[in-house]
Amino acid sequence: MSPMRPMDPSFPIDRQITVEAAPVVLVNLFTLDKADEETFLNAWQDDAAFMKRQPGFISTQLHRAVGESPAYLNYAVWETMADFRAAFTHPEFKKKISVYPSSSVASPHLFQKVEVPGICVA
């Protein structure tokens, strides 16, 4: 498994998945060595295909950092925390993340939309 570095060490994803919420958005920042980009992209595509088949999955989008930085950001939307939790803790998913290159570090965090009058809708 590639190492995980929580965005918020005081509330890592293992604790976040115990909170009931709906819908939820996973934001996952990956850092890795430039030489491992192709391996990373193949591994991400394989685990994203698995997630796409899971109940409650809505969408995902992978973004690459601008320029020379081999950093990637994944944004995925789920109907409920229960749906995400079931997929994230599934034994098949755990196997898939073990094939990420050793240089990759994942920083996953879960979010919910916030309503800001006149700007954002929840």
C-alpha positions in Angstrom: 0.0 0.0 0.0 1.2 3.5 -0.7 1.8 5.5 2.4 -1.0 7.9 3.6 -0.3 11.3 5.1 -3.6 12.8 6.4 -4.5 16.4 5.4 -5.6 16.8 9.0 -3.5 14.6 11.3 -6.0 15.2 14.2 -8.9 13.7 12.1 -7.6 11.2 9.6 -9.8 9.4 7.1 -10.1 6.3 9.3 -12.0 8.5 11.8 -13.8 10.5 9.1 -15.5 7.4 7.7 -17.2 6.8 11.1 -19.3 10.0 10.7 -22.6 9.7 8.9 -23.0 12.3 6.1 -24.5 12.6 2.7 -23.4 13.4 0.1 -19.6 13.3 0.6 -16.7 14.4 -1.5 -13.3 12.7 -1.4 -10.4 15.0 -2.1 -7.1 13.0 -2.4 -3.8 14.7 -3.1 -1.1 12.3 -4.4 2.6 13.2 -4.5 5.1 10.9 -6.2 8.4 10.7 -8.1 8.2 11.9 -11.7 9.6 8.5 -12.9 6.5 6.7 -11.4 3.8 8.7 -13.2 2.9 6.0 -15.7 2.7 3.3 -13.0 0.7 5.7 -10.8 -1.8 6.4 -13.6 -2.3 2.7 -14.4 -2.9 1.9 -10.7 -5.3 4.9 -10.3 -7.3 3.9 -13.4 -7.7 0.4 -12.1 -8.9 1.4 -8.6 -11.1 4.1 -10.1 -12.8 1.5 -12.3 -13.4 -0.6 -9.2 -14.9 2.4 -7.3 -17.1 3.4 -10.3 -18.9 0.0 -10.0 -19.7 0.4 -6.3 -23.1 1.4 -4.9 -23.4 5.2 -4.2 -20.5 6.2 -6.5 -21.5 9.4 -8.4 -18.3 10.7 -10.2 -14.6 11.1 -10.1 -12.1 13.4 -11.8 -8.3 13.3 -11.7 -6.2 16.5 -12.1 -2.5 16.8 -12.6 -0.5 19.7 -11.2 0.5 22.4 -13.7 4.1 22.3 -14.8 6.8 20.0 -13.7 5.3 18.9 -10.4 4.2 15.2 -10.5 1.3 15.8 -8.1 -2.2 14.7 -8.7 -5.6 15.5 -7.1 -8.5 13.2 -7.2 -12.0 14.5 -6.6 -14.8 11.9 -6.1 -18.4 12.3 -5.1 -20.4 9.7 -3.2 -24.1 9.6 -2.3 -23.4 8.7 1.4 -20.6 8.1 3.8 -21.8 4.5 4.2 -21.4 4.0 0.4 -17.9 5.4 0.5 -16.9 3.5 3.6 -18.1 0.2 2.1 -16.0 0.8 -1.0 -12.9 2.2 0.8 -12.8 -0.7 3.3 -13.6 -3.4 0.7 -10.8 -6.1 0.5 -10.6 -5.8 -3.3 -9.9 -2.1 -3.0 -7.2 -2.7 -0.4 -5.5 -5.0 -2.8 -5.7 -2.5 -5.6 -4.0 0.3 -3.6 -1.1 -2.0 -2.8 0.1 -1.7 -6.4 0.7 2.0 -6.3 4.4 2.9 -6.7 6.3 3.1 -3.5 7.1 6.8 -4.0 3.4 7.8 -4.0 1.9 9.3 -0.9 -1.9 9.8 -0.6 -3.5 12.5 1.4 -7.2 11.7 1.4 -9.9 13.8 3.2 -13.7 13.9 3.1 -15.7 17.0 2.6 -19.3 18.2 2.4 -20.6 21.2 0.4 -21.1 24.4 2.2 -23.8 26.9 1.3 -22.6 30.5 0.9 -25.5 32.8 0.0 -25.3 34.2 -3.5 -22.2 32.1 -4.3 -22.4 28.4 -3.4 -25.4 26.1 -3.0 -25.3 23.1 -0.7 
